[in-house]
Amino acid sequence: MTPSSLFSSGLRLMSHPAAMLGGVAAGIAVGLGRADLAAALAPVGQLYVTLLNVLVLPFMVSAIVVSLARLWSRWSAGTEIGRLVGAILLWMVIAAAVGVGTGQLLAPGELPPAAEVALGQMVDTATNAFAADAKVSLTAPRAGPDRIQKMSETLAHVVPDNIFHALSRGHRLQVVIFSVLFGLALGATSRGRGNAMIEMMEVGFHSCQTMMRGANTLLPIAMCVTVAPLVGRFTSGANAGALQAMALFVLAQLAGAGVLLALSAAAVGRRSGRGVLVGMIALREPLLMAIGTRDSVACIPSVIDRMSGTLRISRRDLELVVPLGITLCRVGPVIYFAVSTLFIAQLYGVPLHLPQLALVVAGSVAAGLAASGASGLLAITLVGVVCGPLGLPIGAAMVLFLAVDPVIEVFRTVTNVFGSCALAAVLCAREEAVVNAVADAA
């Protein structure tokens, strides 16, 4: 065999689903058996995520700008954009309702006395800076205005004052808003004047896509070095105790995510015409990437490739809907906010009736939209958007949420990616329909 053929065979092998699953299995084995080695691999996994993040923002900007600019030239542009916005809001309301239903059914905050004592000890002995500064307690009086103020400050920074600053800081929601405005303005430019810019952006889009495909060939290795530290961190010491104490809360989050994943799988299977099982198999790469990277935006190129290639959905439509859907339609965080709010209410014995539950749904959707530009601690503190109007204290709960968030973050990311796949399957035309429409127009 020639060196080039060996290299091609190696690339095909690395792209095989078995290699990706093998990477996950190896990461679990290392995390369970060698916690020290797993911790040493963490910087390598972070390096891979950083590599993806370098490519994600230019990819997302070029995809949104080119898609909206070309969409604007079609007579149905306003209708299609309105349909997209309406579908995003409806899907997020459904996700919030699923979270409320799961929280009501499983009641993760109604704990036996022994579990409440364990959670109280977790709060009292927390050593992170947030707990030390907040001086939180499970018996704290109800209060929440400070969280509402922080949310208003977050919303005030949604529109970027400097796009280059937003790009350098990775403020994705600001970048998305600028890209939408620029794409619409470019499409509204008189015919011919904006074509050169659109073509240049399209070249950049395809170049980023090529680089992302190259990075994805390392995915089996990346899965190992990112999964191993996560498993190692939560199978020993205080973190293992945190998982045990918060087991019902984690289970409620997993159940909510499971319901939405089932709805998403049904939507993808039905709209693609390939069936639920084929749809899930076709999307295995972006879902595994979501587990490994815990970054929804990094999965955008893979989602577009798999849905257009295997499921035969219009690539032109996907290049608009998928970046906007994954960035704005944050169904994973919406479920998280709804379940977390009910957990806090149940923990403090605060009854929530139908009007309050409706407020939880609305607040979870608002927090989900704000979470488009937030990550880590900031994303978790957005629970205050929902709890504030209900007068629920969130200080002590923050410590509990932070303790188990690395595990729940995986559920949020996978749900967000697969939920966006369902949104794209519903909104985007199948390739056969696009071909037939072009033929009829000719």
N, C-alpha and C positions, 0 to 999 in steps of 0.2 A: 504494500500500500504506500502511496505517496504521502509526504507530510501534509499536503493540503487535504487529502481525503481523510487522513487520520484526524485532522483538526475539525473537519466538518462532522465526522462521526461523533467526536467528543462533544461538540455543540448540541447535536441531536440528543445525545444521551443526557446531557445536563438539563435539557428542556423537557425530558420525559416526566410525566406525573409521578412515576415510581421514584425518580431521583429526588423530587421535591418532598414526597412523603418520607423518603429515607432521611432527608435532612432534618425533618421535624422529629422523627424517631430518634435520630442520633442526638439531637439537642435535648430531648427529654431524658435520654439515658445519661448523658453527661451531667445534666442538672441534678438528677437523682443520685448519681454515684460519685461525682466529683464536684462538689460545690465550689472548691477553690479554683479548679480549672474553668468552671462556668463563669465565675467572676472575672477571670483573666481574659475570657473571650468577649466580654461585654464591649470593650473599646473597638474591637474588630467589627462587631455588629453595628455599632454606632457609626463607624466609618462608612459602611454600606448605605445606611439610611441617609447620611450626609451627602453621599454621592447622588442618591436619588433626588434629594431636595434641591441640589444644584440644578438639576434638569427640569424639575417639576414646574417651577414658576414660569420660565420662558415657554415651556410647552403649553401651559394653561392659558397664558396671555395670547399666544399666537392662535391657539385653537378657538378661543372665544371671539377674538377680533375677526378672524377670517370667516367663521361661521355666521356671525351676525351681519357682517358686511355683505356677504353673499345672500343671506336671508332677506335683507332689506330690499334687494332688487326684485324680489318676488311680490306679486300683488297681495298675497295673503300674509305678509310679514306681521302686521299688527295682530291678526287673528292667532297666528302661531305663537307669538310671544305671550299673548294673553292666556292662551291654553297652557303654556308651560308654567306660568306663574300660578294659575289656578290649580294645576295638578300638583305642584310642589306644596302649596298650602294645604290642600286636601290630604295628601299623603302624610304630612306632618301631624295633622289633626287626628288621623287614624292611628298613627304611632303613639300620640299622647293618650288616646282612648285605650289603646292596648296596655300602656303602662299603668294607667289608673285602674283598669280592670284587673291586671295582675297584682297590683299592690293591694287592692281590696280583697281579692280572693286568697292570697297567700299570707297577708298581714305580717310582713317581715318585722314590723316594730313591736308587735305584741309578744314580748319575750317572757319566759319564766324568770322568777327572781334570781336564780343562779346565773343566767345569761346576762341579766342587767348588771349584776355585780361585776362580772367579767368585763363588760364594756366600760363600766365606771373605772375599773382599774386601768384599762387601756388608756382612757382619757387622762387619769391622774398621773400615770407614769410616762406619758408621751414625752419624748425628748426632742421632737422637731421644733423648729423656731415658731411655727404657727401656733402650736399649742402653748408654748411658753409665753408668747405675746398676748394671746387671747384670754388666758386664764379662764378656760372654759369649764363648764360643769354640766352634768346631766340634769341638774336641778335648777339651771339658770332660768330667770324670769323671761317671759316672752318679749322679744324685741327684734326688730329687723330693719329699721330705717337706714342703718349704715350700709346694708347690702343693696338697698334700692338706689342709694346715691352712687355706689360703685357701678351699678348697671347703667345709670344715666351717663356716667362718664365714659363707659364703654361705647354706648350708642353715639355719643358725641364725636367719637373718633372713627366712625364707620367710613365717612367720606375722606379720602386722602387729601392732605394739603400739599404733599410732595410725593409724587409717584416713585421717584428714585429712592427716597427714604423708605417708602413702604416696601419696595422690592428688596432693598438691602436688609431690612429687618424681618422679612418674611411675613408681613401682615397680609394674609391671603384674602381676607374679605375686602380690604381696601383695594388690593390688586384686581380682584374680580369686578368690583364696581367700576374702576377706571377702564378695565378691558371692555365691559359692556357699553359704557358711554362712548369710548373711542370707536368700537366696532359699529355702533349705530351711526355715529357721525361720519365714519368713513363710507358706510353704505349710502348715506344720504348725500354724499358729495356727488356733484354732477358726473354723469357717465364719462368715463375715460380718464378723468383726473386722478381718481383714487385707485385705478387698476394697478399701477406700478407698486404702490404701497401694499396692496392686497397680495400681489404675487410675491413680493419680498417676504411678507409675513408667512405666506404659505410655504415658502422654501425653508424658513426657520422652523415652522411646525414639523415638517417632514424630517428635517435634520435632527431635531430633538427626539422625534419618535424612533429614529434609527439608533440613536445613542441609548435610549431607554431599553430597546430590544437587546442591545449588547449587554447592558447592566443586568437584565433579567436572566441571562445565561448563568450568572453567578448565584441565582436564587437558591439552589439546594444548599450551597455552603452558607449563604446568608441566613437561611432558615435555622441551620444548626447553631450558629454563633449568636443569634438573637433569641431563640427559644431557650437555650441552655441557661443563661443568666436569670431569666424569668422563672423557670422551674426551680433553680437552685435557691433563689431568694425566698420562695414561698413553701419550701419543704423543711425549713429548719428555723429554730429560734422563735423570736417574738412574732414574726410574720405568719408562721404556721398557727400560732395561737389566735392571731387576728382573723385568719380565715375561719377558724372554728367558731369564734365568737360571733362573727358576722355571716355565718353560713346561710341563714335564711334570707338575709338581704341579697347575698350573691345569687342564691337560687332564684329569687324573685326577678332579679335583673336578667338572669339566663332564660327564665321562662318567658319574659316579655320579648327578649330578642328572638327566642325560638318561634313565638307566634308570628312575629313580623317576617322572619325568614321563611316560614311556611307560606305566608301570603305572597311574598316576593317570588318564591319558587313557582307557585301556581301561576302568577302573572307572566313570568318569563316563559314558562312552558307553554301556556295557552297562546300568547301573542306571537311567539316564534314558530308555533306549529310543530315543535319538535318533542314536546312532552317534558314533564317535570324533571325526570332523571337525566335526560340528555342535556337539558338546560343547565342543571347543576354541574354535570361533568364538564360541559363546555366552559364554565366559568371557574373551574378549579384553580387556575393560575392566579387570577386576581384575588380570590378568597384566601389562598395560601399566603399570598403576598401581604394581605391585610393582617393576617395572624403574625407574620414575621416582622413587619415594619410598624404596625399599629399606626399607620398613616394613610388615611383614605385617599388623599390627593395623589400619592405616589402610585396608586393603582389605576389611575385614569387611562394611561396608554394601553395597559393590558386589557382593561374592560372593553375599550374600543376595538382592539384587535380581535378579541374572542367573540364579541357579539356580532361584529361585521363578518368575520371569517367563518366561524362554525354555525352561528345562528342565522346568518344571511339577513341581517338587519342593515338598513341603509347607513353606510359610513358617513355620508354627508350630514344626516340628521344626528347621528351619534356624536359627531365632533362638536356639535352645539350643546346637546342635551346633557351628555355625561359630565363635562367639566362644571357646568352650572348646577347640575343635580347633586354631584358629590360635594360641591363647595357650599351650596345653600340649603339643600334638602337634608338636613342633619337628623335623620330619623333615629339613629343610634343614641345621640345625646338626648333627644326628646324623650325617649323611653326612660333613660337614666334619670332625668329631672323629675318625671312624673312619679316613678317608683321611690326615688329618694325623698320627695316631699311627703308621700304617704307614710314612709318609714318614720320620718321625724314626727309627724302628727300622731302616729300610733305610739311612738316611744314616749311622748309626753302626755298621752291620753286625751288628745284633742279630737273630738268627733268632727268629721267632715260630711256634710249633707250634699244634696244635689247641686245647689248653687256654688258651694265651695269646690266641689269636684269639677264643675264647669270652669271655675277660675283656675284650677290646677291645669286643665287641658290648655286653656288659652295662655297661661303663663309658661307652660312647658314649650309651646310653639315659639313664643317670643324669645325664651332663653335659647332654644335651638338655633334660631336665626342669629342671635348674638354669638353663639358658640362657633359660628363659621370662621371667626377671626381669633378664637381662643384655644388654648391647649393647656394641659397640665392643671396646676392649681387654679388658674384663672377660670378654666372651664368648669371645674368643680364648684367654685364659689358662685357661679351663676345660678345654682340652686336657690340662692337668695332672691332671685327675681320672682320665683314662684312662692317661696315661703314668706317674703316680706308682707304682701297684702293680707296673708292669713295670720300674721302675728306670730309666726313660729320661729323660735330661736334656732340658729344653725351652727353656733360656735362649737359646741361639743361634737355635733355630728360631723363637722369638717374633719376632725381628727380621725374618726371612724372611717369616713369615706376615703381619706388619703391612705389609710392603712391597706385597704383592699383594692385601690384603684388600678394598680398595674394589671390585675387579673380582669377586672371589669372593663378596662380599656380595650382589651381584645374583643369582647362581645360588642362594644360600641362600634368599633371600627368595622368588623365583619358585617354587622347589621347595616351600617351606613353604606358600605360598598354594595351589598346585595340589594338593599332597598333602592339605591340609585339605578342599579341594573333593571329592576322592575319598572321604575319610572321611565327609563329609556325604552324598555320593551313596549310599554303602553303608548308612548308618544311618538316613537320613531316608526317610519314605514318599513315594511319588509322589502328586501332588494328586488324581489320579483315585481312588487307594485310600482317601484320607482322605474324599473325598466319598461313596464307596460305603459306608464304615464308618458315617458319620453317618446315611446313608439307612437302612441296616439297623437301626441302633439306634432310629431313629424308627418 
